[in-house]
């Protein structure tokens, strides 16, 4: 990735749309995804749920969790899918290790539901922006090796720019990433993760403007801190390509959070005719080793 390519994208190159046409895919045209048949929800677990346990212990002690152990945990707790967050792979992860994780998933009967990267597409033109885009491009390639069909991406923050300027930068970067993702058969899900997409309408506008069959919404059920988070979830659910379930919600002006309404949340997904993964991304304060199995069972009960 270089500054020239960033400038080209910034000036309006809609490469993602071209990639979709080349692959014979139907471009969204700003409309929700078409999903014939009944709603179909599949249970997954995000590695982020055990984020503290991927870190080495005191005095360099071996971490309690690594990706192979995490895959085993998913299998042992009846999760059909594992969301393999990119941050928790070893630094400088090799294709050999990615292939080993993919093999473990197959042997344990666990599907790789996707991966997730921590990027910011709103940096002004320059080295930092190029680095962010290059990192996403690298993880698109890694996701293909891993067998991950979906990558969660972020939009980013305004960095002192106007909302409109930051949004334009995000759209250009997302188009460029989508062109590469489409060539690998990987879908990008942009998450409602604050910054320029803290409001549902802003997020939807970006997805509709990019207008790519390889871009949708990674719908995080706990990340709309608005007056009515459930209303905003319902707005975005028809465009969801992956769902991360938090088990809590926070309203605008509210101190702290409140337990999520499981039945209401899952009904929103059914009403949107969602078909795909619902991954628990645990963020509550209780020890995940104690609480995660309880939440997984509650989610399974809702899925029937």
C-alpha positions in Angstrom: 0.0 0.0 0.0 1.4 3.4 -0.9 0.2 7.0 -0.8 -0.5 7.0 -4.5 -3.0 4.2 -4.2 -4.7 5.9 -1.2 -5.1 9.1 -3.2 -6.5 7.2 -6.1 -9.1 5.5 -3.8 -9.8 8.8 -2.1 -10.6 10.5 -5.4 -13.4 8.1 -6.1 -12.2 4.8 -7.4 -15.1 2.4 -6.8 -12.9 -0.8 -7.1 -15.2 -2.9 -4.9 -18.1 -2.5 -7.2 -16.0 -3.4 -10.2 -14.7 -6.5 -8.3 -18.3 -7.6 -7.6 -19.3 -7.3 -11.2 -16.2 -9.2 -12.3 -17.1 -12.1 -10.0 -20.7 -12.1 -11.3 -22.1 -11.1 -7.9 -25.2 -8.9 -7.6 -24.3 -5.4 -6.3 -26.5 -4.4 -3.3 -27.7 -1.1 -4.8 -28.3 0.1 -1.2 -30.8 -2.6 -0.5 -30.6 -5.2 2.3 -29.2 -8.6 1.6 -31.6 -11.1 0.0 -31.9 -14.3 2.1 -34.5 -16.8 0.9 -35.8 -19.3 3.3 -36.2 -19.1 7.1 -34.0 -17.1 9.5 -31.1 -19.3 10.6 -29.0 -18.3 13.6 -25.7 -20.2 14.3 -23.8 -20.0 17.6 -20.2 -18.9 17.7 -17.8 -17.5 20.3 -15.3 -14.7 19.8 -11.7 -15.1 21.0 -12.0 -11.6 22.4 -14.1 -13.0 25.2 -10.9 -14.4 26.7 -8.7 -11.4 25.8 -6.9 -11.2 29.2 -6.1 -15.0 29.1 -4.2 -14.7 25.8 -1.6 -12.5 27.5 1.4 -14.1 29.2 1.2 -14.5 33.0 3.5 -13.0 35.6 7.2 -13.4 35.0 6.6 -14.6 31.5 4.4 -17.6 32.5 2.6 -19.3 29.6 -0.8 -17.7 28.8 -3.8 -19.6 29.8 -5.3 -19.4 26.3 -4.0 -19.6 22.7 -5.8 -20.1 19.5 -5.6 -23.9 19.5 -6.9 -24.0 23.1 -9.6 -21.6 22.1 -10.8 -23.8 19.3 -10.9 -26.7 21.7 -12.9 -24.6 24.2 -15.4 -23.8 21.4 -15.8 -27.5 20.6 -16.1 -28.5 24.2 -18.9 -25.9 24.7 -21.0 -26.9 21.6 -20.2 -23.8 19.6 -20.6 -24.4 15.9 -18.3 -21.5 15.1 -15.1 -19.7 16.4 -14.4 -16.1 15.7 -10.6 -15.9 15.7 -9.7 -12.3 16.6 -6.5 -11.3 14.9 -5.0 -9.6 17.9 -4.6 -12.9 19.7 -2.5 -14.7 17.2 1.2 -14.7 17.9 3.1 -11.6 16.7 4.3 -12.2 13.1 2.0 -15.2 12.8 3.0 -17.5 10.0 0.9 -19.3 7.4 2.0 -22.5 8.9 0.4 -21.6 12.2 -2.7 -20.3 10.5 -3.0 -23.7 8.7 -2.5 -25.5 12.0 -5.4 -23.6 13.6 -7.6 -24.3 10.5 -6.7 -28.0 10.8 -7.6 -28.1 14.5 -11.0 -26.5 13.7 -11.7 -29.1 11.1 -10.7 -32.0 13.4 -12.8 -30.6 16.3 -15.9 -29.9 14.1 -15.7 -26.2 14.5 -16.2 -23.7 11.7 -14.1 -20.6 11.4 -16.9 -18.0 11.5 -14.5 -15.1 10.8 -11.7 -13.0 12.2 -11.5 -9.4 13.3 -9.0 -6.6 12.9 -8.4 -3.3 14.7 -8.1 -0.6 12.1 -8.9 3.0 11.5 -9.9 4.1 8.0 -10.3 7.8 8.8 -6.7 8.9 9.1 -5.8 11.7 6.7 -3.7 10.8 3.6 -0.2 9.8 4.6 1.9 7.1 6.1 -0.4 6.3 9.0 -3.4 5.8 6.7 -1.3 3.7 4.3 -0.2 1.5 7.2 -3.7 0.9 8.4 -4.9 0.0 4.9 -1.9 -2.3 4.4 -2.6 -4.1 7.6 -6.2 -4.8 6.6 -5.0 -6.0 3.2 -2.5 -8.4 4.9 -5.3 -9.8 7.1 -7.5 -10.4 4.1 -4.8 -12.7 2.8 -4.3 -14.3 6.2 -8.1 -14.8 6.5 -8.0 -16.7 3.2 -5.3 -19.0 4.6 -7.2 -19.4 7.8 -10.5 -20.2 6.0 -12.3 -17.2 7.5 -15.2 -16.0 5.3 -15.7 -12.8 7.2 -13.5 -10.0 8.7 -14.8 -7.4 11.2 -13.4 -4.0 10.4 -13.8 -0.6 12.1 -14.5 2.8 10.5 -12.5 5.0 12.9 -12.6 8.4 14.4 -12.7 11.9 12.9 -9.1 12.9 14.0 -10.0 16.5 14.1 -11.7 16.4 10.7 -15.3 17.1 9.9 -17.6 14.1 9.9 -18.1 14.4 6.2 -14.3 14.4 5.5 -13.7 11.4 7.7 -16.6 9.5 6.2 -15.2 10.1 2.7 -11.8 8.7 3.7 -13.5 5.7 5.3 -15.6 5.0 2.2 -12.5 5.2 -0.1 -10.5 2.8 2.2 -13.4 0.4 2.5 -13.9 0.3 -1.2 -10.2 -0.5 -1.8 -10.3 -3.2 0.9 -13.5 -4.7 -0.5 -11.9 -5.1 -3.9 -9.2 -7.3 -2.4 -11.7 -9.1 -0.2 -13.9 -9.9 -3.1 -11.1 -11.5 -5.0 -10.6 -13.8 -2.0 -14.3 -14.5 -1.5 -14.3 -12.8 1.9 -16.9 -10.4 3.3 -16.1 -7.3 5.3 -18.4 -6.3 8.1 -18.0 -2.7 9.3 -18.9 -2.6 13.0 -21.1 -0.1 14.9 -18.1 0.8 17.1 -18.4 4.5 17.9 -16.3 7.1 16.1 -18.0 8.2 12.9 -20.5 5.3 13.1 -21.8 5.8 16.6 -25.3 6.5 15.0 -27.1 3.9 12.9 -27.9 6.3 10.1 -24.2 7.2 9.6 -23.2 3.5 9.5 -26.0 2.7 7.0 -25.0 5.6 4.8 -21.4 4.3 4.5 -22.5 0.7 3.7 -25.0 2.0 1.1 -22.5 4.3 -0.5 -19.8 1.7 -0.8 -22.4 -0.5 -2.4 -20.4 -3.7 -2.6 -21.6 -7.3 -2.4 -18.6 -7.8 -0.2 -19.4 -5.2 2.5 -22.1 -5.3 5.2 -22.5 -4.6 8.8 -20.8 -6.4 11.7 -23.7 -5.8 14.1 -22.5 -5.5 17.7 -25.6 -5.7 19.9 -24.0 -3.8 22.7 -22.4 -0.9 20.8 -25.3 1.5 20.1 -25.2 3.9 23.1 -28.2 5.7 21.8 -31.6 6.7 23.1 -33.1 3.4 21.8 -30.4 0.8 21.0 -33.0 -1.8 20.0 -34.5 0.5 17.4 -31.0 1.0 15.9 -30.3 -2.7 15.9 -33.5 -3.3 14.0 -32.5 -0.6 11.5 -29.1 -2.3 10.8 -30.0 -6.0 11.1 -31.1 -6.3 7.4 -27.6 -5.4 6.4 -25.8 -7.6 8.9 -23.2 -10.1 7.7 -22.1 -11.1 11.2 -23.5 -10.5 14.7 -21.6 -10.1 17.9 -23.8 -10.5 21.0 -22.7 -8.6 24.2 -25.2 -9.6 26.8 -25.7 -6.0 27.8 -26.8 -2.6 26.4 -26.1 1.0 27.3 -28.4 3.9 26.6 -27.4 7.5 25.9 -26.8 9.3 29.2 -27.1 6.1 31.3 -24.5 5.4 33.9 -23.3 1.9 33.3 -25.2 -0.8 31.4 -28.2 -3.0 31.7 -28.7 -6.7 30.9 -29.6 -7.3 27.3 -33.1 -8.5 26.6 -32.2 -11.8 25.0 -35.7 -12.6 23.5 -36.1 -9.1 22.0 -32.6 -9.1 20.5 -32.9 -12.5 18.9 -36.4 -11.6 17.6 -34.9 -8.5 15.9 -32.6 -10.8 14.1 -35.4 -13.2 13.1 -37.6 -10.3 11.9 -34.7 -9.2 9.7 -34.5 -12.7 8.3 -30.9 -12.9 9.4 -29.0 -16.1 8.5 -25.6 -16.4 9.9 -23.4 -16.4 12.9 -24.2 -14.9 16.3 -20.9 -14.8 18.2 -20.8 -14.1 21.9 -18.3 -11.3 22.5 -18.1 -11.3 26.3 -17.5 -8.0 28.0 -19.1 -8.4 31.4 -17.0 -8.1 34.6 -17.5 -11.7 35.9 -14.7 -14.2 35.2 -15.4 -15.4 31.6 -14.5 -19.0 32.6 -17.5 -19.0 34.8 -19.9 -16.7 32.9 -19.3 -17.5 29.3 -20.8 -21.1 29.4 -23.9 -19.7 31.1 -24.4 -17.0 28.3 -23.7 -19.6 25.6 -26.5 -21.7 26.9 -28.9 -18.8 27.1 -28.1 -17.9 23.5 -28.6 -21.5 22.5 -32.0 -21.5 24.2 -33.0 -18.5 22.1 -31.8 -20.1 18.9 -33.8 -23.2 19.6 
